[in-house]
């Protein structure tokens, strides 16, 4: 098993919340959020999370195996992206308990890398992600990886973006 902590790739976890269209402050889930007319809602405290990246064969059952290993350890998968190319697969995971995930993956002999991520919130309305991505571009912050998930009727969505300058991206309002 091989575990690598990645410091040169930065990720931002973006999640959306539907709220009033004014620039007001409100309390939600014990965090203060700032809302703008275009859907940006930024937490004043951005909790860090860990993204696990696993490389594996491109064959049926690989995601099932990983998900079952984590589930058996009572680790919930919050976001997931699996891609394949030329017979190889890569799975990116955000989980609710990084320490338990590390132990479970190690016990199962699954190799992974870790990358720190930050969580911010966007309203789940058309254009919110575009506005946020534009603000990154205005600061010359490159997005090198992105994925999003939301239930169709959900007021929240999660977007994970790998960015070239995490500290600067975290300050964007």
Chimera marker file (.cmm) of the C-alpha trace (Angstrom):
<marker_set name="trace">
<marker id="1" x="0.000" y="0.000" z="0.000" r="1" g="1" b="0" radius="0.5"/>
<marker id="2" x="1.206" y="3.503" z="-0.866" r="1" g="1" b="0" radius="0.5"/>
<marker id="3" x="-0.046" y="6.719" z="0.743" r="1" g="1" b="0" radius="0.5"/>
<marker id="4" x="1.050" y="10.139" z="-0.469" r="1" g="1" b="0" radius="0.5"/>
<marker id="5" x="0.155" y="13.550" z="0.932" r="1" g="1" b="0" radius="0.5"/>
<marker id="6" x="-0.132" y="15.990" z="-1.970" r="1" g="1" b="0" radius="0.5"/>
<marker id="7" x="0.774" y="19.594" z="-1.231" r="1" g="1" b="0" radius="0.5"/>
<marker id="8" x="1.179" y="21.023" z="-4.731" r="1" g="1" b="0" radius="0.5"/>
<marker id="9" x="-2.397" y="20.392" z="-5.899" r="1" g="1" b="0" radius="0.5"/>
<marker id="10" x="-5.037" y="22.432" z="-4.125" r="1" g="1" b="0" radius="0.5"/>
<marker id="11" x="-8.754" y="21.705" z="-4.082" r="1" g="1" b="0" radius="0.5"/>
<marker id="12" x="-11.740" y="23.716" z="-3.072" r="1" g="1" b="0" radius="0.5"/>
<marker id="13" x="-15.026" y="22.010" z="-2.173" r="1" g="1" b="0" radius="0.5"/>
<marker id="14" x="-17.952" y="24.176" z="-3.176" r="1" g="1" b="0" radius="0.5"/>
<marker id="15" x="-21.503" y="23.466" z="-2.044" r="1" g="1" b="0" radius="0.5"/>
<marker id="16" x="-24.663" y="25.401" z="-2.854" r="1" g="1" b="0" radius="0.5"/>
<marker id="17" x="-27.555" y="26.694" z="-0.788" r="1" g="1" b="0" radius="0.5"/>
<marker id="18" x="-30.781" y="28.356" z="-2.020" r="1" g="1" b="0" radius="0.5"/>
<marker id="19" x="-31.458" y="31.546" z="-0.001" r="1" g="1" b="0" radius="0.5"/>
<marker id="20" x="-32.793" y="35.091" z="-0.356" r="1" g="1" b="0" radius="0.5"/>
<marker id="21" x="-31.346" y="37.211" z="-3.177" r="1" g="1" b="0" radius="0.5"/>
<marker id="22" x="-30.099" y="39.977" z="-0.894" r="1" g="1" b="0" radius="0.5"/>
<marker id="23" x="-26.657" y="40.584" z="0.569" r="1" g="1" b="0" radius="0.5"/>
<marker id="24" x="-27.616" y="39.535" z="4.083" r="1" g="1" b="0" radius="0.5"/>
<marker id="25" x="-25.957" y="37.462" z="6.730" r="1" g="1" b="0" radius="0.5"/>
<marker id="26" x="-27.683" y="34.370" z="8.094" r="1" g="1" b="0" radius="0.5"/>
<marker id="27" x="-26.882" y="31.463" z="10.357" r="1" g="1" b="0" radius="0.5"/>
<marker id="28" x="-26.922" y="27.971" z="8.853" r="1" g="1" b="0" radius="0.5"/>
<marker id="29" x="-25.415" y="24.821" z="10.274" r="1" g="1" b="0" radius="0.5"/>
<marker id="30" x="-23.451" y="26.827" z="12.886" r="1" g="1" b="0" radius="0.5"/>
<marker id="31" x="-21.624" y="28.925" z="10.230" r="1" g="1" b="0" radius="0.5"/>
<marker id="32" x="-22.089" y="32.488" z="9.098" r="1" g="1" b="0" radius="0.5"/>
<marker id="33" x="-22.661" y="32.791" z="5.335" r="1" g="1" b="0" radius="0.5"/>
<marker id="34" x="-22.606" y="35.880" z="3.106" r="1" g="1" b="0" radius="0.5"/>
<marker id="35" x="-25.125" y="35.872" z="0.236" r="1" g="1" b="0" radius="0.5"/>
<marker id="36" x="-24.913" y="37.962" z="-2.934" r="1" g="1" b="0" radius="0.5"/>
<marker id="37" x="-27.411" y="38.594" z="-5.709" r="1" g="1" b="0" radius="0.5"/>
<marker id="38" x="-25.663" y="36.100" z="-7.998" r="1" g="1" b="0" radius="0.5"/>
<marker id="39" x="-25.615" y="33.055" z="-5.795" r="1" g="1" b="0" radius="0.5"/>
<marker id="40" x="-22.336" y="33.261" z="-3.953" r="1" g="1" b="0" radius="0.5"/>
<marker id="41" x="-22.594" y="32.219" z="-0.354" r="1" g="1" b="0" radius="0.5"/>
<marker id="42" x="-19.281" y="31.936" z="1.451" r="1" g="1" b="0" radius="0.5"/>
<marker id="43" x="-18.797" y="30.484" z="4.869" r="1" g="1" b="0" radius="0.5"/>
<marker id="44" x="-16.796" y="32.749" z="7.161" r="1" g="1" b="0" radius="0.5"/>
<marker id="45" x="-15.115" y="29.595" z="8.482" r="1" g="1" b="0" radius="0.5"/>
<marker id="46" x="-14.136" y="27.152" z="5.758" r="1" g="1" b="0" radius="0.5"/>
<marker id="47" x="-13.674" y="23.667" z="7.175" r="1" g="1" b="0" radius="0.5"/>
<marker id="48" x="-10.911" y="21.643" z="5.642" r="1" g="1" b="0" radius="0.5"/>
<marker id="49" x="-11.631" y="18.207" z="4.248" r="1" g="1" b="0" radius="0.5"/>
<marker id="50" x="-9.467" y="15.533" z="2.693" r="1" g="1" b="0" radius="0.5"/>
<marker id="51" x="-9.854" y="14.198" z="-0.837" r="1" g="1" b="0" radius="0.5"/>
<marker id="52" x="-8.682" y="10.629" z="-1.311" r="1" g="1" b="0" radius="0.5"/>
<marker id="53" x="-7.521" y="9.661" z="-4.806" r="1" g="1" b="0" radius="0.5"/>
<marker id="54" x="-7.241" y="5.967" z="-5.611" r="1" g="1" b="0" radius="0.5"/>
<marker id="55" x="-5.704" y="4.507" z="-8.783" r="1" g="1" b="0" radius="0.5"/>
<marker id="56" x="-7.048" y="1.111" z="-9.816" r="1" g="1" b="0" radius="0.5"/>
<marker id="57" x="-7.741" y="-1.236" z="-12.698" r="1" g="1" b="0" radius="0.5"/>
<marker id="58" x="-10.553" y="-0.379" z="-15.103" r="1" g="1" b="0" radius="0.5"/>
<marker id="59" x="-12.809" y="-3.357" z="-14.379" r="1" g="1" b="0" radius="0.5"/>
<marker id="60" x="-16.260" y="-3.998" z="-12.928" r="1" g="1" b="0" radius="0.5"/>
<marker id="61" x="-16.495" y="-3.882" z="-9.156" r="1" g="1" b="0" radius="0.5"/>
<marker id="62" x="-13.638" y="-1.527" z="-8.302" r="1" g="1" b="0" radius="0.5"/>
<marker id="63" x="-15.851" y="1.314" z="-7.043" r="1" g="1" b="0" radius="0.5"/>
<marker id="64" x="-18.145" y="-1.206" z="-5.343" r="1" g="1" b="0" radius="0.5"/>
<marker id="65" x="-15.200" y="-2.690" z="-3.454" r="1" g="1" b="0" radius="0.5"/>
<marker id="66" x="-13.903" y="0.693" z="-2.298" r="1" g="1" b="0" radius="0.5"/>
<marker id="67" x="-17.373" y="1.894" z="-1.283" r="1" g="1" b="0" radius="0.5"/>
<marker id="68" x="-18.047" y="-1.322" z="0.648" r="1" g="1" b="0" radius="0.5"/>
<marker id="69" x="-14.705" y="-1.054" z="2.464" r="1" g="1" b="0" radius="0.5"/>
<marker id="70" x="-15.553" y="2.488" z="3.544" r="1" g="1" b="0" radius="0.5"/>
<marker id="71" x="-19.168" y="1.646" z="4.359" r="1" g="1" b="0" radius="0.5"/>
<marker id="72" x="-18.106" y="-1.260" z="6.571" r="1" g="1" b="0" radius="0.5"/>
<marker id="73" x="-15.950" y="1.227" z="8.506" r="1" g="1" b="0" radius="0.5"/>
<marker id="74" x="-18.961" y="3.547" z="8.892" r="1" g="1" b="0" radius="0.5"/>
<marker id="75" x="-17.401" y="6.122" z="6.545" r="1" g="1" b="0" radius="0.5"/>
<marker id="76" x="-19.894" y="8.065" z="4.439" r="1" g="1" b="0" radius="0.5"/>
<marker id="77" x="-18.861" y="9.131" z="0.914" r="1" g="1" b="0" radius="0.5"/>
<marker id="78" x="-19.901" y="12.767" z="0.422" r="1" g="1" b="0" radius="0.5"/>
<marker id="79" x="-18.583" y="13.230" z="-3.127" r="1" g="1" b="0" radius="0.5"/>
<marker id="80" x="-17.169" y="10.841" z="-5.710" r="1" g="1" b="0" radius="0.5"/>
<marker id="81" x="-15.706" y="11.000" z="-9.213" r="1" g="1" b="0" radius="0.5"/>
<marker id="82" x="-14.460" y="7.906" z="-11.026" r="1" g="1" b="0" radius="0.5"/>
<marker id="83" x="-12.817" y="8.107" z="-14.454" r="1" g="1" b="0" radius="0.5"/>
<marker id="84" x="-11.112" y="5.579" z="-16.696" r="1" g="1" b="0" radius="0.5"/>
<marker id="85" x="-8.621" y="5.760" z="-19.537" r="1" g="1" b="0" radius="0.5"/>
<marker id="86" x="-6.507" y="3.140" z="-21.289" r="1" g="1" b="0" radius="0.5"/>
<marker id="87" x="-7.417" y="0.373" z="-18.858" r="1" g="1" b="0" radius="0.5"/>
<marker id="88" x="-6.705" y="2.401" z="-15.721" r="1" g="1" b="0" radius="0.5"/>
<marker id="89" x="-9.193" y="3.957" z="-13.315" r="1" g="1" b="0" radius="0.5"/>
<marker id="90" x="-8.965" y="6.867" z="-10.903" r="1" g="1" b="0" radius="0.5"/>
<marker id="91" x="-11.452" y="7.542" z="-8.110" r="1" g="1" b="0" radius="0.5"/>
<marker id="92" x="-11.610" y="10.801" z="-6.140" r="1" g="1" b="0" radius="0.5"/>
<marker id="93" x="-13.526" y="10.701" z="-2.837" r="1" g="1" b="0" radius="0.5"/>
<marker id="94" x="-14.547" y="13.197" z="-0.181" r="1" g="1" b="0" radius="0.5"/>
<marker id="95" x="-15.634" y="11.439" z="3.019" r="1" g="1" b="0" radius="0.5"/>
<marker id="96" x="-17.107" y="12.414" z="6.367" r="1" g="1" b="0" radius="0.5"/>
<marker id="97" x="-14.319" y="10.915" z="8.468" r="1" g="1" b="0" radius="0.5"/>
<marker id="98" x="-10.810" y="11.011" z="6.984" r="1" g="1" b="0" radius="0.5"/>
<marker id="99" x="-9.160" y="9.169" z="9.876" r="1" g="1" b="0" radius="0.5"/>
<marker id="100" x="-11.540" y="6.199" z="9.674" r="1" g="1" b="0" radius="0.5"/>
<marker id="101" x="-11.203" y="6.220" z="5.871" r="1" g="1" b="0" radius="0.5"/>
<marker id="102" x="-7.400" y="6.038" z="6.102" r="1" g="1" b="0" radius="0.5"/>
<marker id="103" x="-7.582" y="3.060" z="8.449" r="1" g="1" b="0" radius="0.5"/>
<marker id="104" x="-10.176" y="1.269" z="6.321" r="1" g="1" b="0" radius="0.5"/>
<marker id="105" x="-8.324" y="1.830" z="3.040" r="1" g="1" b="0" radius="0.5"/>
<marker id="106" x="-5.016" y="0.755" z="4.605" r="1" g="1" b="0" radius="0.5"/>
<marker id="107" x="-6.581" y="-2.384" z="6.112" r="1" g="1" b="0" radius="0.5"/>
<marker id="108" x="-7.990" y="-3.303" z="2.695" r="1" g="1" b="0" radius="0.5"/>
<marker id="109" x="-4.601" y="-2.750" z="1.023" r="1" g="1" b="0" radius="0.5"/>
<marker id="110" x="-5.921" y="0.078" z="-1.158" r="1" g="1" b="0" radius="0.5"/>
<marker id="111" x="-3.337" y="2.680" z="-2.228" r="1" g="1" b="0" radius="0.5"/>
<marker id="112" x="-4.370" y="6.316" z="-2.191" r="1" g="1" b="0" radius="0.5"/>
<marker id="113" x="-3.135" y="9.889" z="-2.088" r="1" g="1" b="0" radius="0.5"/>
<marker id="114" x="-4.570" y="12.640" z="0.083" r="1" g="1" b="0" radius="0.5"/>
<marker id="115" x="-5.207" y="16.264" z="-0.796" r="1" g="1" b="0" radius="0.5"/>
<marker id="116" x="-6.562" y="18.934" z="1.537" r="1" g="1" b="0" radius="0.5"/>
<marker id="117" x="-9.705" y="20.716" z="0.326" r="1" g="1" b="0" radius="0.5"/>
<marker id="118" x="-11.711" y="23.704" z="1.500" r="1" g="1" b="0" radius="0.5"/>
<marker id="119" x="-15.518" y="23.928" z="1.578" r="1" g="1" b="0" radius="0.5"/>
<marker id="120" x="-17.399" y="27.023" z="0.419" r="1" g="1" b="0" radius="0.5"/>
<marker id="121" x="-21.067" y="27.399" z="-0.426" r="1" g="1" b="0" radius="0.5"/>
<marker id="122" x="-22.868" y="28.614" z="-3.541" r="1" g="1" b="0" radius="0.5"/>
<marker id="123" x="-26.604" y="28.896" z="-4.030" r="1" g="1" b="0" radius="0.5"/>
<marker id="124" x="-27.959" y="26.226" z="-6.351" r="1" g="1" b="0" radius="0.5"/>
<marker id="125" x="-29.152" y="28.588" z="-9.065" r="1" g="1" b="0" radius="0.5"/>
<marker id="126" x="-28.145" y="28.937" z="-12.723" r="1" g="1" b="0" radius="0.5"/>
<marker id="127" x="-24.913" y="30.891" z="-13.075" r="1" g="1" b="0" radius="0.5"/>
<marker id="128" x="-23.640" y="30.548" z="-9.496" r="1" g="1" b="0" radius="0.5"/>
<marker id="129" x="-20.782" y="28.227" z="-10.447" r="1" g="1" b="0" radius="0.5"/>
<marker id="130" x="-19.992" y="30.347" z="-13.504" r="1" g="1" b="0" radius="0.5"/>
<marker id="131" x="-19.713" y="33.453" z="-11.352" r="1" g="1" b="0" radius="0.5"/>
<marker id="132" x="-17.457" y="31.714" z="-8.850" r="1" g="1" b="0" radius="0.5"/>
<marker id="133" x="-15.250" y="30.251" z="-11.601" r="1" g="1" b="0" radius="0.5"/>
<marker id="134" x="-15.039" y="33.706" z="-13.214" r="1" g="1" b="0" radius="0.5"/>
<marker id="135" x="-13.836" y="35.203" z="-9.946" r="1" g="1" b="0" radius="0.5"/>
<marker id="136" x="-11.111" y="32.552" z="-9.824" r="1" g="1" b="0" radius="0.5"/>
<marker id="137" x="-10.126" y="33.385" z="-13.414" r="1" g="1" b="0" radius="0.5"/>
<marker id="138" x="-10.018" y="37.121" z="-12.616" r="1" g="1" b="0" radius="0.5"/>
<marker id="139" x="-7.392" y="36.335" z="-9.965" r="1" g="1" b="0" radius="0.5"/>
<marker id="140" x="-5.473" y="34.159" z="-12.468" r="1" g="1" b="0" radius="0.5"/>
<marker id="141" x="-6.330" y="31.007" z="-10.503" r="1" g="1" b="0" radius="0.5"/>
<marker id="142" x="-6.394" y="27.965" z="-12.748" r="1" g="1" b="0" radius="0.5"/>
<marker id="143" x="-8.916" y="25.153" z="-12.256" r="1" g="1" b="0" radius="0.5"/>
<marker id="144" x="-7.254" y="21.809" z="-13.018" r="1" g="1" b="0" radius="0.5"/>
<marker id="145" x="-9.990" y="19.406" z="-11.859" r="1" g="1" b="0" radius="0.5"/>
<marker id="146" x="-13.663" y="19.795" z="-11.140" r="1" g="1" b="0" radius="0.5"/>
<marker id="147" x="-16.704" y="17.705" z="-10.326" r="1" g="1" b="0" radius="0.5"/>
<marker id="148" x="-20.155" y="18.439" z="-8.986" r="1" g="1" b="0" radius="0.5"/>
<marker id="149" x="-23.004" y="16.461" z="-7.481" r="1" g="1" b="0" radius="0.5"/>
<marker id="150" x="-26.537" y="17.394" z="-6.400" r="1" g="1" b="0" radius="0.5"/>
<marker id="151" x="-29.915" y="15.709" z="-6.220" r="1" g="1" b="0" radius="0.5"/>
<marker id="152" x="-32.232" y="17.180" z="-8.842" r="1" g="1" b="0" radius="0.5"/>
<marker id="153" x="-34.548" y="18.730" z="-6.244" r="1" g="1" b="0" radius="0.5"/>
<marker id="154" x="-31.801" y="19.593" z="-3.759" r="1" g="1" b="0" radius="0.5"/>
<marker id="155" x="-31.171" y="23.111" z="-2.557" r="1" g="1" b="0" radius="0.5"/>
<marker id="156" x="-27.502" y="22.198" z="-2.129" r="1" g="1" b="0" radius="0.5"/>
<marker id="157" x="-24.857" y="20.913" z="-4.506" r="1" g="1" b="0" radius="0.5"/>
<marker id="158" x="-21.198" y="20.095" z="-3.979" r="1" g="1" b="0" radius="0.5"/>
<marker id="159" x="-18.469" y="21.050" z="-6.417" r="1" g="1" b="0" radius="0.5"/>
<marker id="160" x="-14.830" y="20.074" z="-6.006" r="1" g="1" b="0" radius="0.5"/>
<marker id="161" x="-12.282" y="22.218" z="-7.825" r="1" g="1" b="0" radius="0.5"/>
<marker id="162" x="-8.539" y="21.657" z="-7.932" r="1" g="1" b="0" radius="0.5"/>
<marker id="163" x="-7.015" y="25.118" z="-8.155" r="1" g="1" b="0" radius="0.5"/>
<marker id="164" x="-3.551" y="26.538" z="-8.675" r="1" g="1" b="0" radius="0.5"/>
<marker id="165" x="-3.603" y="28.802" z="-5.592" r="1" g="1" b="0" radius="0.5"/>
<marker id="166" x="-5.728" y="27.502" z="-2.727" r="1" g="1" b="0" radius="0.5"/>
<marker id="167" x="-4.966" y="30.329" z="-0.291" r="1" g="1" b="0" radius="0.5"/>
<marker id="168" x="-5.923" y="33.011" z="-2.793" r="1" g="1" b="0" radius="0.5"/>
<marker id="169" x="-9.012" y="31.076" z="-3.929" r="1" g="1" b="0" radius="0.5"/>
<marker id="170" x="-10.173" y="30.703" z="-0.329" r="1" g="1" b="0" radius="0.5"/>
<marker id="171" x="-10.304" y="34.501" z="0.023" r="1" g="1" b="0" radius="0.5"/>
<marker id="172" x="-12.587" y="35.058" z="-2.978" r="1" g="1" b="0" radius="0.5"/>
<marker id="173" x="-16.019" y="36.388" z="-2.034" r="1" g="1" b="0" radius="0.5"/>
<link id1="1" id2="2" r="1" g="1" b="0" radius="0.2"/>
<link id1="2" id2="3" r="1" g="1" b="0" radius="0.2"/>
<link id1="3" id2="4" r="1" g="1" b="0" radius="0.2"/>
<link id1="4" id2="5" r="1" g="1" b="0" radius="0.2"/>
<link id1="5" id2="6" r="1" g="1" b="0" radius="0.2"/>
<link id1="6" id2="7" r="1" g="1" b="0" radius="0.2"/>
<link id1="7" id2="8" r="1" g="1" b="0" radius="0.2"/>
<link id1="8" id2="9" r="1" g="1" b="0" radius="0.2"/>
<link id1="9" id2="10" r="1" g="1" b="0" radius="0.2"/>
<link id1="10" id2="11" r="1" g="1" b="0" radius="0.2"/>
<link id1="11" id2="12" r="1" g="1" b="0" radius="0.2"/>
<link id1="12" id2="13" r="1" g="1" b="0" radius="0.2"/>
<link id1="13" id2="14" r="1" g="1" b="0" radius="0.2"/>
<link id1="14" id2="15" r="1" g="1" b="0" radius="0.2"/>
<link id1="15" id2="16" r="1" g="1" b="0" radius="0.2"/>
<link id1="16" id2="17" r="1" g="1" b="0" radius="0.2"/>
<link id1="17" id2="18" r="1" g="1" b="0" radius="0.2"/>
<link id1="18" id2="19" r="1" g="1" b="0" radius="0.2"/>
<link id1="19" id2="20" r="1" g="1" b="0" radius="0.2"/>
<link id1="20" id2="21" r="1" g="1" b="0" radius="0.2"/>
<link id1="21" id2="22" r="1" g="1" b="0" radius="0.2"/>
<link id1="22" id2="23" r="1" g="1" b="0" radius="0.2"/>
<link id1="23" id2="24" r="1" g="1" b="0" radius="0.2"/>
<link id1="24" id2="25" r="1" g="1" b="0" radius="0.2"/>
<link id1="25" id2="26" r="1" g="1" b="0" radius="0.2"/>
<link id1="26" id2="27" r="1" g="1" b="0" radius="0.2"/>
<link id1="27" id2="28" r="1" g="1" b="0" radius="0.2"/>
<link id1="28" id2="29" r="1" g="1" b="0" radius="0.2"/>
<link id1="29" id2="30" r="1" g="1" b="0" radius="0.2"/>
<link id1="30" id2="31" r="1" g="1" b="0" radius="0.2"/>
<link id1="31" id2="32" r="1" g="1" b="0" radius="0.2"/>
<link id1="32" id2="33" r="1" g="1" b="0" radius="0.2"/>
<link id1="33" id2="34" r="1" g="1" b="0" radius="0.2"/>
<link id1="34" id2="35" r="1" g="1" b="0" radius="0.2"/>
<link id1="35" id2="36" r="1" g="1" b="0" radius="0.2"/>
<link id1="36" id2="37" r="1" g="1" b="0" radius="0.2"/>
<link id1="37" id2="38" r="1" g="1" b="0" radius="0.2"/>
<link id1="38" id2="39" r="1" g="1" b="0" radius="0.2"/>
<link id1="39" id2="40" r="1" g="1" b="0" radius="0.2"/>
<link id1="40" id2="41" r="1" g="1" b="0" radius="0.2"/>
<link id1="41" id2="42" r="1" g="1" b="0" radius="0.2"/>
<link id1="42" id2="43" r="1" g="1" b="0" radius="0.2"/>
<link id1="43" id2="44" r="1" g="1" b="0" radius="0.2"/>
<link id1="44" id2="45" r="1" g="1" b="0" radius="0.2"/>
<link id1="45" id2="46" r="1" g="1" b="0" radius="0.2"/>
<link id1="46" id2="47" r="1" g="1" b="0" radius="0.2"/>
<link id1="47" id2="48" r="1" g="1" b="0" radius="0.2"/>
<link id1="48" id2="49" r="1" g="1" b="0" radius="0.2"/>
<link id1="49" id2="50" r="1" g="1" b="0" radius="0.2"/>
<link id1="50" id2="51" r="1" g="1" b="0" radius="0.2"/>
<link id1="51" id2="52" r="1" g="1" b="0" radius="0.2"/>
<link id1="52" id2="53" r="1" g="1" b="0" radius="0.2"/>
<link id1="53" id2="54" r="1" g="1" b="0" radius="0.2"/>
<link id1="54" id2="55" r="1" g="1" b="0" radius="0.2"/>
<link id1="55" id2="56" r="1" g="1" b="0" radius="0.2"/>
<link id1="56" id2="57" r="1" g="1" b="0" radius="0.2"/>
<link id1="57" id2="58" r="1" g="1" b="0" radius="0.2"/>
<link id1="58" id2="59" r="1" g="1" b="0" radius="0.2"/>
<link id1="59" id2="60" r="1" g="1" b="0" radius="0.2"/>
<link id1="60" id2="61" r="1" g="1" b="0" radius="0.2"/>
<link id1="61" id2="62" r="1" g="1" b="0" radius="0.2"/>
<link id1="62" id2="63" r="1" g="1" b="0" radius="0.2"/>
<link id1="63" id2="64" r="1" g="1" b="0" radius="0.2"/>
<link id1="64" id2="65" r="1" g="1" b="0" radius="0.2"/>
<link id1="65" id2="66" r="1" g="1" b="0" radius="0.2"/>
<link id1="66" id2="67" r="1" g="1" b="0" radius="0.2"/>
<link id1="67" id2="68" r="1" g="1" b="0" radius="0.2"/>
<link id1="68" id2="69" r="1" g="1" b="0" radius="0.2"/>
<link id1="69" id2="70" r="1" g="1" b="0" radius="0.2"/>
<link id1="70" id2="71" r="1" g="1" b="0" radius="0.2"/>
<link id1="71" id2="72" r="1" g="1" b="0" radius="0.2"/>
<link id1="72" id2="73" r="1" g="1" b="0" radius="0.2"/>
<link id1="73" id2="74" r="1" g="1" b="0" radius="0.2"/>
<link id1="74" id2="75" r="1" g="1" b="0" radius="0.2"/>
<link id1="75" id2="76" r="1" g="1" b="0" radius="0.2"/>
<link id1="76" id2="77" r="1" g="1" b="0" radius="0.2"/>
<link id1="77" id2="78" r="1" g="1" b="0" radius="0.2"/>
<link id1="78" id2="79" r="1" g="1" b="0" radius="0.2"/>
<link id1="79" id2="80" r="1" g="1" b="0" radius="0.2"/>
<link id1="80" id2="81" r="1" g="1" b="0" radius="0.2"/>
<link id1="81" id2="82" r="1" g="1" b="0" radius="0.2"/>
<link id1="82" id2="83" r="1" g="1" b="0" radius="0.2"/>
<link id1="83" id2="84" r="1" g="1" b="0" radius="0.2"/>
<link id1="84" id2="85" r="1" g="1" b="0" radius="0.2"/>
<link id1="85" id2="86" r="1" g="1" b="0" radius="0.2"/>
<link id1="86" id2="87" r="1" g="1" b="0" radius="0.2"/>
<link id1="87" id2="88" r="1" g="1" b="0" radius="0.2"/>
<link id1="88" id2="89" r="1" g="1" b="0" radius="0.2"/>
<link id1="89" id2="90" r="1" g="1" b="0" radius="0.2"/>
<link id1="90" id2="91" r="1" g="1" b="0" radius="0.2"/>
<link id1="91" id2="92" r="1" g="1" b="0" radius="0.2"/>
<link id1="92" id2="93" r="1" g="1" b="0" radius="0.2"/>
<link id1="93" id2="94" r="1" g="1" b="0" radius="0.2"/>
<link id1="94" id2="95" r="1" g="1" b="0" radius="0.2"/>
<link id1="95" id2="96" r="1" g="1" b="0" radius="0.2"/>
<link id1="96" id2="97" r="1" g="1" b="0" radius="0.2"/>
<link id1="97" id2="98" r="1" g="1" b="0" radius="0.2"/>
<link id1="98" id2="99" r="1" g="1" b="0" radius="0.2"/>
<link id1="99" id2="100" r="1" g="1" b="0" radius="0.2"/>
<link id1="100" id2="101" r="1" g="1" b="0" radius="0.2"/>
<link id1="101" id2="102" r="1" g="1" b="0" radius="0.2"/>
<link id1="102" id2="103" r="1" g="1" b="0" radius="0.2"/>
<link id1="103" id2="104" r="1" g="1" b="0" radius="0.2"/>
<link id1="104" id2="105" r="1" g="1" b="0" radius="0.2"/>
<link id1="105" id2="106" r="1" g="1" b="0" radius="0.2"/>
<link id1="106" id2="107" r="1" g="1" b="0" radius="0.2"/>
<link id1="107" id2="108" r="1" g="1" b="0" radius="0.2"/>
<link id1="108" id2="109" r="1" g="1" b="0" radius="0.2"/>
<link id1="109" id2="110" r="1" g="1" b="0" radius="0.2"/>
<link id1="110" id2="111" r="1" g="1" b="0" radius="0.2"/>
<link id1="111" id2="112" r="1" g="1" b="0" radius="0.2"/>
<link id1="112" id2="113" r="1" g="1" b="0" radius="0.2"/>
<link id1="113" id2="114" r="1" g="1" b="0" radius="0.2"/>
<link id1="114" id2="115" r="1" g="1" b="0" radius="0.2"/>
<link id1="115" id2="116" r="1" g="1" b="0" radius="0.2"/>
<link id1="116" id2="117" r="1" g="1" b="0" radius="0.2"/>
<link id1="117" id2="118" r="1" g="1" b="0" radius="0.2"/>
<link id1="118" id2="119" r="1" g="1" b="0" radius="0.2"/>
<link id1="119" id2="120" r="1" g="1" b="0" radius="0.2"/>
<link id1="120" id2="121" r="1" g="1" b="0" radius="0.2"/>
<link id1="121" id2="122" r="1" g="1" b="0" radius="0.2"/>
<link id1="122" id2="123" r="1" g="1" b="0" radius="0.2"/>
<link id1="123" id2="124" r="1" g="1" b="0" radius="0.2"/>
<link id1="124" id2="125" r="1" g="1" b="0" radius="0.2"/>
<link id1="125" id2="126" r="1" g="1" b="0" radius="0.2"/>
<link id1="126" id2="127" r="1" g="1" b="0" radius="0.2"/>
<link id1="127" id2="128" r="1" g="1" b="0" radius="0.2"/>
<link id1="128" id2="129" r="1" g="1" b="0" radius="0.2"/>
<link id1="129" id2="130" r="1" g="1" b="0" radius="0.2"/>
<link id1="130" id2="131" r="1" g="1" b="0" radius="0.2"/>
<link id1="131" id2="132" r="1" g="1" b="0" radius="0.2"/>
<link id1="132" id2="133" r="1" g="1" b="0" radius="0.2"/>
<link id1="133" id2="134" r="1" g="1" b="0" radius="0.2"/>
<link id1="134" id2="135" r="1" g="1" b="0" radius="0.2"/>
<link id1="135" id2="136" r="1" g="1" b="0" radius="0.2"/>
<link id1="136" id2="137" r="1" g="1" b="0" radius="0.2"/>
<link id1="137" id2="138" r="1" g="1" b="0" radius="0.2"/>
<link id1="138" id2="139" r="1" g="1" b="0" radius="0.2"/>
<link id1="139" id2="140" r="1" g="1" b="0" radius="0.2"/>
<link id1="140" id2="141" r="1" g="1" b="0" radius="0.2"/>
<link id1="141" id2="142" r="1" g="1" b="0" radius="0.2"/>
<link id1="142" id2="143" r="1" g="1" b="0" radius="0.2"/>
<link id1="143" id2="144" r="1" g="1" b="0" radius="0.2"/>
<link id1="144" id2="145" r="1" g="1" b="0" radius="0.2"/>
<link id1="145" id2="146" r="1" g="1" b="0" radius="0.2"/>
<link id1="146" id2="147" r="1" g="1" b="0" radius="0.2"/>
<link id1="147" id2="148" r="1" g="1" b="0" radius="0.2"/>
<link id1="148" id2="149" r="1" g="1" b="0" radius="0.2"/>
<link id1="149" id2="150" r="1" g="1" b="0" radius="0.2"/>
<link id1="150" id2="151" r="1" g="1" b="0" radius="0.2"/>
<link id1="151" id2="152" r="1" g="1" b="0" radius="0.2"/>
<link id1="152" id2="153" r="1" g="1" b="0" radius="0.2"/>
<link id1="153" id2="154" r="1" g="1" b="0" radius="0.2"/>
<link id1="154" id2="155" r="1" g="1" b="0" radius="0.2"/>
<link id1="155" id2="156" r="1" g="1" b="0" radius="0.2"/>
<link id1="156" id2="157" r="1" g="1" b="0" radius="0.2"/>
<link id1="157" id2="158" r="1" g="1" b="0" radius="0.2"/>
<link id1="158" id2="159" r="1" g="1" b="0" radius="0.2"/>
<link id1="159" id2="160" r="1" g="1" b="0" radius="0.2"/>
<link id1="160" id2="161" r="1" g="1" b="0" radius="0.2"/>
<link id1="161" id2="162" r="1" g="1" b="0" radius="0.2"/>
<link id1="162" id2="163" r="1" g="1" b="0" radius="0.2"/>
<link id1="163" id2="164" r="1" g="1" b="0" radius="0.2"/>
<link id1="164" id2="165" r="1" g="1" b="0" radius="0.2"/>
<link id1="165" id2="166" r="1" g="1" b="0" radius="0.2"/>
<link id1="166" id2="167" r="1" g="1" b="0" radius="0.2"/>
<link id1="167" id2="168" r="1" g="1" b="0" radius="0.2"/>
<link id1="168" id2="169" r="1" g="1" b="0" radius="0.2"/>
<link id1="169" id2="170" r="1" g="1" b="0" radius="0.2"/>
<link id1="170" id2="171" r="1" g="1" b="0" radius="0.2"/>
<link id1="171" id2="172" r="1" g="1" b="0" radius="0.2"/>
<link id1="172" id2="173" r="1" g="1" b="0" radius="0.2"/>
</marker_set>
